[in-house]
Amino acid sequence: MAKNIEVELRGLLSKSKYDYLVGFFEKSGKFREFKERAVIDYSTFRPGEEITNRTRDIRLRVTNRIPEIIVKIGKFGGMEQRREISVKTNIGDFDKLVCIFGIIGLTKGMLCFRKSRVYDYKGIEFALVEVPGHSYYFEAEKMVHSTASKEKARKEIEKICKSLGLKLFDEKGFFEYIDKLNKEANEVFEFKNHKEDYFKKRFGL
């Protein structure tokens, strides 16, 4: 059975804590990959979905040049237990996907850029994320295949994070951080301003 329920917890990192964790996971974990990612989050501007009320997350993202359609179902927040549905497409398709979304009415989104180092540690995927020129945070994630497994996975992640001295976002703190990112680090993308091969020309996507 496919594991498509994502249990994910997050927290803020200082630059020194980020650097420490990179060194720690290089020695004690297993490095998986480095990711350069751009995301257009369409739900932020959809009535009733915004940030605090969101139970459906609609996104386009491109990771290491591979585009992907992402839908996550479940409550959005610092501690998440959501079903994830995704479809990857071919390198070079990102602008086409943006056009398709624009034509069907998804015309405004929050454009985000992230760099992350991903590690496996004690059965949990840790992503150490850099918001270029702004801040750092971590994501601790475990994929499970049933609703019954979600709470067990959450407790397991919390225990490991505590052992690493990591402080988790509560819901209020998480939404405040997202709001700060949207104001200071992210960009508003509007399809009406999209030109042919815009993302390919600007970012090489």
Backbone hydrogen bonds, N-H to C=O, Kabsch-Sander energy under -0.5 kcal/mol:
donor,donor_aa,acceptor,acceptor_aa,energy
4,N,2,A,-1.0
5,I,144,V,-2.3
6,E,4,N,-0.6
6,E,82,R,-4.1
7,V,5,I,-0.6
7,V,142,K,-2.4
8,E,6,E,-0.6
8,E,80,E,-2.4
9,L,140,A,-2.5
10,R,78,G,-1.1
11,G,138,F,-1.5
13,L,136,Y,-2.4
18,Y,14,S,-2.5
19,D,15,K,-2.5
20,Y,16,S,-2.2
21,L,17,K,-2.5
22,V,18,Y,-2.2
23,G,19,D,-2.0
24,F,20,Y,-2.7
25,F,21,L,-3.1
26,E,22,V,-1.9
27,K,23,G,-1.3
28,S,24,F,-3.3
29,G,25,F,-1.9
30,K,120,D,-2.3
32,R,118,V,-3.2
33,E,118,V,-1.1
35,K,116,S,-3.0
37,R,35,K,-0.5
37,R,114,R,-2.8
38,A,62,V,-2.0
39,V,112,C,-2.4
40,I,60,L,-3.2
41,D,39,V,-0.6
41,D,110,M,-2.7
42,Y,40,I,-0.8
42,Y,58,I,-2.0
43,S,58,I,-0.9
45,F,42,Y,-1.1
46,R,43,S,-1.6
49,E,46,R,-2.5
50,E,46,R,-1.4
54,R,51,I,-1.0
57,D,72,K,-3.1
58,I,56,R,-0.6
59,R,57,D,-0.5
59,R,70,I,-2.6
60,L,40,I,-1.8
61,R,68,E,-2.5
62,V,38,A,-2.5
63,T,66,I,-2.3
64,N,36,E,-2.7
64,N,62,V,-0.5
66,I,63,T,-2.0
68,E,61,R,-2.4
69,I,87,V,-2.7
70,I,59,R,-2.5
70,I,68,E,-0.5
71,V,85,I,-2.6
72,K,57,D,-2.2
73,I,83,R,-2.9
74,G,55,T,-2.8
74,G,72,K,-0.5
76,F,54,R,-2.0
80,E,8,E,-3.3
80,E,78,G,-0.5
82,R,6,E,-2.5
83,R,73,I,-2.5
84,E,4,N,-2.8
85,I,71,V,-2.9
87,V,69,I,-2.1
89,T,67,P,-2.4
92,G,65,R,-0.5
92,G,205,L,-0.9
93,D,90,N,-2.1
94,F,205,L,-0.5
97,L,93,D,-2.3
98,V,94,F,-2.3
99,C,95,D,-2.0
100,I,96,K,-2.5
101,F,97,L,-2.7
102,G,98,V,-2.3
103,I,99,C,-2.5
104,I,100,I,-1.7
105,G,102,G,-1.1
106,L,101,F,-2.9
107,T,105,G,-1.3
109,G,189,F,-2.6
110,M,41,D,-2.3
111,L,109,G,-0.6
111,L,187,E,-3.9
112,C,39,V,-2.8
112,C,110,M,-0.5
114,R,37,R,-2.6
115,K,130,E,-2.2
116,S,35,K,-2.4
117,R,128,L,-2.0
118,V,33,E,-2.7
119,Y,126,F,-3.0
120,D,30,K,-2.5
121,Y,124,I,-2.7
124,I,121,Y,-1.4
125,E,141,E,-2.7
126,F,119,Y,-3.0
126,F,124,I,-0.6
127,A,125,E,-0.5
127,A,139,E,-2.7
128,L,117,R,-2.8
128,L,126,F,-0.5
129,V,127,A,-0.7
129,V,137,Y,-3.1
130,E,115,K,-3.8
131,V,129,V,-0.5
131,V,135,S,-3.2
134,H,131,V,-2.6
135,S,131,V,-1.2
136,Y,13,L,-0.7
137,Y,129,V,-2.0
138,F,11,G,-2.7
139,E,127,A,-2.1
140,A,9,L,-3.2
141,E,125,E,-2.8
141,E,139,E,-0.5
142,K,7,V,-2.3
144,V,5,I,-2.6
149,S,146,S,-1.1
150,K,147,T,-1.2
151,E,147,T,-0.5
153,A,149,S,-2.1
154,R,150,K,-2.5
155,K,151,E,-2.3
156,E,152,K,-1.9
157,I,153,A,-2.4
158,E,154,R,-2.6
159,K,155,K,-2.2
160,I,156,E,-2.0
161,C,157,I,-2.7
162,K,158,E,-2.3
163,S,159,K,-1.9
164,L,160,I,-1.2
165,G,162,K,-1.4
166,L,161,C,-2.8
168,L,166,L,-0.5
169,F,10,R,-2.9
174,F,170,D,-2.4
175,F,171,E,-2.3
176,E,172,K,-2.0
177,Y,173,G,-1.9
178,I,174,F,-2.5
179,D,175,F,-2.3
180,K,176,E,-2.0
181,L,177,Y,-2.6
182,N,178,I,-2.6
183,K,179,D,-1.6
184,E,180,K,-2.3
185,A,181,L,-2.8
186,N,181,L,-2.9
187,E,111,L,-2.6
189,F,109,G,-3.3
189,F,187,E,-0.6
191,F,107,T,-3.3
193,N,190,E,-1.9
194,H,191,F,-2.0
198,Y,195,K,-1.9
201,K,197,D,-2.7
202,R,198,Y,-2.5
203,F,199,F,-2.4
204,G,199,F,-0.6
204,G,200,K,-1.2
205,L,199,F,-1.4
